[in-house]
Amino acid sequence: MSASRERRQRQADPQRAMTQKERAELKEQKAAKQKTVLYAAIGVIVAILVVILLVWDSGIFQRAQTAMSIAGRDYKVTDVEYYYRSALNQEYTLSMYGMSSFDNSVDPAEQYRDEAQTQTYRDYFLEQATTALKAAAALENSAAEEGFTLSDEGKASVDEQIENTAAVATQYGYNNLEGYLRAYYGKYMTKSAYRTCVERTVLLQEYQQHYKDNLSITDEDLNTYYTENKDSLDTYEYYYALIDGTAQSTTDADGNTVEPTEEEKEAAMAEAKEKADTFAATLNEADDKGAAFLAQVTQYVGTDAQSDYSTLNVTKGSNLSSTYSSWLQDSARQSGDVTVIEDTSGYYVLVFQNRYLDETPSVDIRHILIQAELDQQDDPATTDVDESTVPSQASLDAAKAEAESLLAQWESGDKTAESFGELANANSDDPGSNTNGGLYEQVVPGEMFDAFNDWIFDASRQSGDTGLVENTQSGQQGWHIIYFQGQDELAWKVNVTSTLKDDRTNEWIDGMVTDLEVTQGDGLSYVG
């Protein structure tokens, strides 16, 4: 038997013992097989981890977490973020005007909003978000119980807000709305989550307005409120002038500004007091103190201030300066009373003339706004004006011509309020009234811009009067065609009715919110 044949026979014999070489070969084969299985398992684990990381980075897990539970409603991370970021952005706006210490470049959790360091900005923003969501939960539950749902107008408003947000995103250089939302409302915000938040906001606005509209305010309510708040509701007629007591700075030989000393400041105030007392004394000697004030005031105030103090002041109590409001509002005040009141920069001389409840009626009007087209390019040479936001004179002239044409068209017809309303719906650029015939009811003095206000509250105005008024306000430049429909409820009653309805609506919401408990969820850690 050959050697090779003998070797094959030994290999085929299952009872024989393995050689040392065969054992080594078998061990190597097993090790190789184990490595293959291990590498395959590791590959599967890595793939799973990659998927998990991708899903985690997408925010799917985080945004699905409940951040707060209130009154049986679960609010996700994005719901809380919506209100949290609203509070943050409001604070950031205040900081831009020096009205807040908030630093948007620093983590809100790492900065305090008070010197005693009792509350971080993150805690404050969460507090604001919680307050807003408690009211939202209460109102959502109440609306659901009543069967109140979002109106068609509300749905259109939601779409419009989202479209406007998308336009802003494009304006700020974002490729899509989602990128802007993540930057503005946190990295977990999505378009669908944002829509949910906007829909909730609009629904609750409509529901609150529904509640407010159905409140009944009686004459007894109005009169009681007036009795309790007459100081702020009454109108005051008076003359006043500030006798300046500011010490002036000087310039030394080197041209440097030298601030006044304390002695110089005291001397300037003493001189102002003497002038004020002299002015008041001469007024008290006059029979007609108002006329005497107008005749003499120029002797006691600087040239630049003379025009400011040469007219009768007619001011509602709520708008009076706190420096002299208590004197004017004293119930013992009589026409012709004179006083001198110290202020930080001098002394006020005042002459009281009259106090009364203004019973000017509100008015109902219709209008058509023809807005001038923006037709200019921004001129880089002018840094103080953006010409692209200002219509050209040609554009303003075209708007006026269109307004005149529409008014002539109306005058050639039956000249009724209804026909004017049809023109308004078809032509007005005012989104607040171009679906209801251009109608604004119970307009009170000061509600519209000056030229508009002056026209509708002209003492000679009669029902059916029409006129053209130019609007020069930034962003609204153009022409108004106004139709005066008639007078309505007294303006003070309109204002007080609105105040009472607001107060009672807030009391209603506060009553629903008072006992609500908030349960914090795991998702709250992803907010902010």
C-alpha positions in Angstrom: 0.0 0.0 0.0 1.3 3.3 -0.9 2.0 6.0 1.7 -0.7 8.4 0.2 -3.3 5.7 0.2 -2.4 4.8 3.8 -2.9 8.4 4.8 -6.3 8.6 3.2 -7.4 5.5 5.1 -6.3 6.9 8.4 -8.2 10.1 7.7 -11.4 8.1 6.9 -11.2 6.1 10.1 -13.5 7.7 12.7 -11.9 5.7 15.6 -8.4 6.8 15.1 -6.7 9.6 17.1 -6.1 13.0 15.5 -2.5 14.0 14.7 -1.0 17.1 16.2 -1.1 18.9 12.8 -4.8 18.0 12.4 -5.6 19.4 15.8 -3.9 22.7 14.9 -5.7 22.9 11.6 -9.1 22.3 13.3 -8.4 25.0 15.9 -7.6 27.5 13.2 -10.8 26.7 11.4 -12.9 27.1 14.5 -11.2 30.5 15.3 -11.9 31.8 11.8 -15.5 30.8 12.0 -16.0 32.5 15.4 -14.4 35.7 14.0 -16.8 35.7 11.1 -19.8 35.3 13.3 -18.5 38.0 15.7 -17.8 40.5 12.9 -21.3 39.9 11.5 -22.9 40.5 14.9 -20.8 43.7 15.4 -21.9 44.9 12.0 -25.6 44.4 12.8 -25.2 46.2 16.2 -23.4 49.1 14.5 -26.1 49.4 11.9 -28.8 49.4 14.6 -26.9 52.1 16.6 -26.5 54.3 13.4 -30.3 54.0 12.9 -31.0 54.9 16.5 -28.6 57.9 16.4 -30.2 59.1 13.2 -33.7 58.8 14.6 -32.5 60.5 17.9 -31.0 63.4 16.0 -34.2 63.8 14.0 -36.0 64.6 17.3 -38.8 62.0 16.8 -38.3 60.5 20.3 -37.9 63.9 22.0 -40.8 65.7 20.5 -43.1 62.8 21.2 -42.4 63.1 24.9 -45.0 64.7 27.2 -43.5 67.8 28.8 -46.5 68.9 30.8 -49.9 67.4 31.7 -52.7 69.9 32.7 -56.4 69.3 33.3 -56.3 66.0 31.5 -54.4 67.3 28.5 -50.9 66.2 27.6 -48.6 68.8 26.0 -45.6 67.7 24.0 -42.2 69.3 23.9 -43.1 71.4 20.9 -46.3 72.7 22.6 -44.2 74.0 25.6 -41.5 75.2 23.3 -44.0 77.4 21.4 -44.8 79.4 24.5 -41.3 79.1 26.0 -39.7 80.6 22.9 -42.4 83.3 22.7 -41.4 84.4 26.1 -37.8 84.2 25.2 -38.2 86.3 22.0 -40.2 88.9 23.8 -37.5 89.2 26.5 -34.9 89.5 23.7 -36.8 92.3 22.1 -36.9 94.1 25.4 -33.2 93.7 25.8 -32.6 95.3 22.5 -34.2 98.5 23.9 -32.2 98.3 27.2 -35.3 97.1 29.1 -34.0 93.7 30.1 -30.6 92.2 31.1 -31.2 89.1 29.0 -28.3 88.1 26.8 -29.4 86.0 23.9 -25.9 84.7 23.3 -25.8 83.0 26.8 -27.7 79.9 27.8 -30.9 81.1 29.7 -30.1 78.5 32.3 -26.8 80.1 33.0 -28.0 83.7 33.6 -30.3 85.2 36.2 -32.9 87.9 35.8 -32.5 89.4 39.2 -29.4 90.6 41.2 -30.3 88.2 44.1 -30.0 85.3 41.6 -33.2 83.7 42.6 -34.5 82.8 39.2 -32.7 82.0 35.9 -34.1 83.1 32.6 -34.9 79.5 31.7 -37.0 79.1 34.8 -38.7 82.4 34.0 -39.5 81.4 30.5 -40.8 78.0 31.7 -42.9 79.8 34.2 -44.4 82.0 31.5 -45.0 79.0 29.3 -46.7 77.1 32.1 -49.0 80.1 32.8 -50.0 80.3 29.2 -50.6 76.5 28.9 -52.7 76.4 32.0 -55.0 79.1 30.5 -54.9 77.1 27.2 -55.9 73.9 28.9 -58.8 75.5 30.7 -60.0 77.2 27.6 -59.6 74.1 25.4 -61.6 72.0 27.8 -64.3 74.7 28.1 -64.5 75.1 24.3 -64.8 71.3 23.9 -67.6 71.0 26.4 -69.4 73.8 24.6 -68.8 72.3 21.2 -67.0 75.4 20.0 -64.7 74.8 17.1 -62.4 76.8 14.8 -64.4 78.9 12.3 -63.8 79.0 8.6 -62.3 82.5 9.1 -60.1 81.1 11.8 -58.9 78.4 9.5 -58.1 81.0 6.9 -56.2 83.0 9.6 -54.1 79.9 10.5 -53.2 79.4 6.8 -52.3 83.1 6.5 -50.1 83.1 9.6 -48.2 80.1 8.3 -47.8 81.6 4.9 -46.5 84.8 6.5 -44.1 82.8 8.7 -42.8 81.1 5.5 -42.3 84.5 3.9 -40.3 85.7 6.9 -38.2 82.5 6.7 -37.4 83.2 3.1 -36.6 86.9 3.9 -34.1 85.7 6.5 -32.4 83.4 4.1 -33.8 80.0 5.2 -34.3 77.4 2.4 -37.5 76.1 4.0 -40.0 76.9 6.7 -38.9 74.0 8.9 -35.3 75.4 9.2 -36.7 78.7 10.3 -39.1 77.1 12.8 -36.2 75.1 14.4 -34.2 78.3 14.7 -37.0 80.3 16.2 -39.0 77.7 18.2 -36.3 75.1 19.1 -34.8 72.1 17.2 -37.8 69.8 17.8 -40.4 72.1 16.1 -41.9 70.9 12.8 -44.4 72.3 10.4 -47.2 70.1 11.6 -46.4 70.8 15.3 -46.3 74.5 14.5 -49.6 74.4 12.8 -51.1 72.6 15.9 -49.8 75.5 18.1 -51.2 78.2 15.7 -54.5 76.4 15.4 -54.8 76.3 19.2 -53.9 79.9 19.5 -56.5 81.1 17.0 -59.2 78.8 18.4 -58.7 80.2 21.9 -58.7 83.7 20.6 -62.0 83.1 18.9 -63.4 81.3 21.9 -62.5 84.2 24.3 -64.0 86.7 21.8 -67.2 84.5 21.7 -67.4 84.6 25.5 -66.7 88.3 25.6 -69.3 89.1 22.9 -72.0 87.3 24.9 -71.3 89.3 28.1 -74.1 91.7 29.1 -73.0 95.1 30.5 -75.8 97.2 31.9 -76.1 100.9 32.5 -75.9 100.2 36.2 -72.6 98.5 35.6 -71.3 101.5 33.6 -72.4 104.1 36.1 -70.9 102.1 39.0 -67.6 101.8 37.2 -67.7 105.6 36.5 -68.3 106.4 40.1 -65.4 104.3 41.2 -63.0 105.5 38.5 -64.1 109.1 37.7 -60.6 110.5 38.3 -59.2 108.6 35.4 -62.3 108.8 33.2 -63.0 112.6 33.5 -61.4 115.1 31.2 -59.4 118.0 32.5 -58.9 121.5 31.1 -55.9 123.4 32.4 -52.9 125.5 31.6 -49.4 124.6 32.7 -45.8 125.7 32.2 -42.5 124.3 33.5 -40.2 126.9 34.8 -36.8 125.4 34.0 -34.5 124.9 37.0 -31.7 123.1 35.3 -28.2 124.4 35.8 -26.3 124.7 32.6 -22.9 123.1 32.0 -20.0 125.4 31.0 -16.8 125.1 28.9 -13.3 125.7 30.2 -10.4 127.3 28.5 -9.4 124.0 26.9 -12.8 123.4 25.5 -13.8 120.7 28.0 -17.3 120.5 29.3 -17.6 121.4 33.0 -20.7 120.0 34.7 -22.4 122.2 37.2 -21.7 121.9 40.9 -24.3 121.0 43.5 -24.3 124.6 44.7 -25.0 125.7 41.1 -27.8 123.2 40.7 -29.4 124.4 44.0 -29.1 128.0 42.9 -30.8 127.3 39.5 -33.7 125.5 41.3 -34.0 128.4 43.7 -34.2 130.9 40.9 -36.8 128.8 39.1 -38.9 128.6 42.3 -38.7 132.4 42.7 -39.9 132.9 39.1 -42.7 130.3 39.5 -43.9 131.9 42.7 -43.9 135.3 41.0 -45.8 134.0 38.0 -48.4 132.3 40.3 -48.8 135.5 42.3 -49.5 137.6 39.2 -52.1 135.0 38.0 -53.9 135.0 41.3 -54.3 138.8 41.0 -56.1 138.4 37.6 -59.8 138.0 37.2 -59.5 135.7 34.2 -56.5 133.6 35.2 -56.6 131.6 31.9 -56.2 134.7 29.8 -53.6 136.1 32.2 -51.6 132.8 31.8 -51.6 133.0 28.0 -50.6 136.7 28.1 -47.6 136.2 30.5 -46.3 132.7 30.0 -43.7 133.8 27.4 -42.0 135.9 30.1 -41.2 132.8 32.2 -40.3 130.1 29.8 -37.6 129.7 27.1 -38.3 130.6 23.5 -38.2 126.9 22.4 -41.0 126.0 25.0 -43.3 128.9 24.4 -45.5 127.2 21.8 -45.8 124.2 24.1 -47.4 126.2 26.9 -49.5 128.6 25.0 -52.6 126.5 24.6 -55.3 125.1 26.8 -54.6 121.5 27.6 -57.5 119.0 27.4 -56.4 115.7 28.8 -58.2 112.6 30.0 -57.4 111.7 33.6 -55.7 108.5 32.8 -53.2 110.4 30.7 -52.3 113.1 33.2 -48.7 113.4 34.4 -48.2 111.8 37.8 -46.3 115.0 38.9 -49.5 117.1 39.0 -52.4 114.6 38.5 -53.4 114.5 42.2 -53.7 118.3 42.4 -55.9 118.4 39.3 -58.0 115.5 40.4 -58.7 116.8 43.9 -62.5 117.0 44.3 -62.2 120.4 45.9 -60.6 121.9 42.8 -62.3 125.1 41.5 -62.0 126.9 38.2 -59.1 129.4 38.4 -57.2 127.6 41.1 -53.4 128.2 40.7 -50.5 126.2 42.2 -46.7 125.7 42.0 -45.5 122.1 42.0 -41.8 121.0 42.3 -40.4 118.6 39.7 -36.9 117.2 39.3 -36.0 119.8 36.6 -37.9 122.8 37.8 -41.3 124.0 38.9 -44.7 123.7 37.3 -47.2 126.5 37.4 -50.7 125.3 36.8 -54.1 126.9 36.3 -57.2 124.7 36.7 -60.0 125.5 34.3 -62.6 122.7 34.2 -63.3 119.0 34.8 -66.1 117.0 33.1 -67.1 113.6 31.7 -66.7 113.8 27.9 -70.0 112.7 26.3 -68.7 112.7 22.8 -70.5 109.9 20.9 -68.7 107.2 19.1 -69.3 106.9 15.3 -70.0 104.3 12.7 -68.1 104.7 9.5 -67.3 102.8 6.3 -64.1 103.3 4.3 -62.1 102.2 1.3 -58.3 102.2 1.5 -56.5 102.5 -1.7 -52.9 101.8 -0.8 -50.1 103.3 -2.9 -47.9 100.7 -4.6 -44.3 100.4 -3.5 -42.5 101.0 -6.7 -39.0 102.3 -5.7 -35.6 100.6 -5.3 -33.6 101.3 -2.1 -30.9 103.9 -2.7 -27.7 102.7 -1.0 -26.5 106.3 -0.8 -29.2 107.1 1.7 -28.6 105.2 4.9 -31.5 106.8 6.8 -34.3 105.8 4.4 -35.3 102.6 2.8 -36.9 103.8 -0.4 -38.3 100.4 -1.2 -40.8 100.9 1.7 -41.9 104.3 0.6 -44.2 104.8 -2.5 -43.2 107.4 -5.1 -45.2 110.5 -5.6 -46.4 109.0 -8.9 -47.7 106.0 -6.9 -49.4 108.2 -4.4 -51.0 110.3 -7.1 -52.2 107.1 -8.8 -53.8 106.0 -5.5 -55.5 109.3 -5.1 -56.8 109.2 -8.7 -58.2 105.7 -8.1 -59.9 106.9 -4.9 -61.5 109.9 -6.6 -62.7 107.6 -9.4 -64.3 105.2 -7.0 -66.0 108.0 -5.1 -67.3 109.4 -8.4 -68.6 106.0 -9.3 -70.5 105.7 -6.0 -71.9 109.2 -6.3 -73.3 108.4 -9.8 -75.3 105.6 -8.3 -77.9 105.4 -5.5 -75.4 106.8 -2.9 -76.4 104.4 -0.1 -74.4 102.8 2.7 -75.0 99.4 1.0 -73.6 100.4 -2.4 -70.6 101.9 -0.6 -70.1 98.6 1.2 -70.1 96.7 -2.1 -67.4 99.0 -3.5 -65.4 98.5 -0.3 -65.5 94.7 -0.5 -64.4 94.9 -4.2 -61.7 97.5 -3.9 -60.4 98.2 -0.4 -56.9 97.2 0.6 -57.8 97.1 4.3 -58.0 93.4 5.4 -59.8 94.4 8.6 -62.9 95.6 6.8 -62.9 94.6 3.1 -65.2 91.6 3.8 -67.8 93.5 5.8 -68.4 96.5 3.6 -65.6 98.6 5.0 -67.6 99.0 8.2 -66.2 100.1 11.6 -68.7 100.6 14.4 -68.4 102.5 17.6 -65.1 104.2 16.7 -64.0 106.4 19.6 -61.8 109.5 19.5 -58.1 108.7 19.1 -58.7 105.3 17.7 -57.8 106.3 14.1 -54.8 108.3 12.9 -55.1 112.0 13.2 -56.3 113.1 9.8 -58.9 110.3 9.8 -60.0 111.0 13.4 -60.3 114.8 12.7 -62.6 114.1 9.7 -65.0 111.7 11.3 -65.2 113.7 14.5 -65.7 117.1 12.8 -68.6 118.8 14.7 -70.4 119.5 11.4 -70.3 115.8 10.2 -73.7 114.4 9.0 -74.9 110.9 8.1 -74.1 110.2 4.5 -71.1 112.6 4.3 -68.2 111.3 2.2 -64.6 112.5 1.9 -61.0 111.7 0.9 -58.3 111.5 3.5 -54.6 110.8 2.9 -52.8 108.2 5.0 -49.2 109.1 5.5 -48.4 106.4 8.1 -45.4 104.2 7.3 -46.5 101.0 5.6 -50.0 102.3 5.0 -49.5 105.2 2.6 -52.4 105.8 0.4 -55.9 107.4 0.4 -59.1 106.6 2.3 -62.6 107.2 0.9 -64.7 107.6 4.0 -68.5 107.3 4.4 -69.9 108.7 7.6 -72.8 106.4 8.6 -73.8 108.1 11.9 -73.3 108.5 15.6 -73.4 105.6 18.1 -73.1 105.0 21.8 -71.2 107.6 23.9 -67.5 107.1 23.6 -66.9 106.7 27.3 -69.5 104.0 27.6 -67.9 102.2 24.7 -64.5 102.3 26.4 -65.9 101.3 29.8 -67.9 98.4 28.2 -64.8 97.1 26.6 -62.8 97.4 29.9 -65.5 95.6 31.9 -65.8 92.8 29.3 -62.0 92.4 29.4 -62.0 92.3 33.2 -64.8 89.8 33.4 -63.2 87.6 30.7 -59.9 87.6 32.6 -61.8 86.8 35.8 -63.5 83.9 34.1 -60.2 82.5 32.9 -58.5 83.0 36.3 -61.4 81.1 37.9 -60.9 78.1 35.7 -57.1 78.2 36.1 -56.8 78.7 39.8 -57.0 75.1 40.9 -55.3 73.5 37.9 -52.3 71.4 38.7 -49.3 70.9 36.4 -47.5 67.6 36.2 -44.1 67.8 34.6 -43.2 65.0 32.2 -39.8 63.6 31.0 -40.0 65.8 27.9 -39.6 69.0 29.9 -35.8 68.3 30.0 -35.8 68.9 26.2 -37.4 72.3 26.4 -35.2 75.4 26.2 
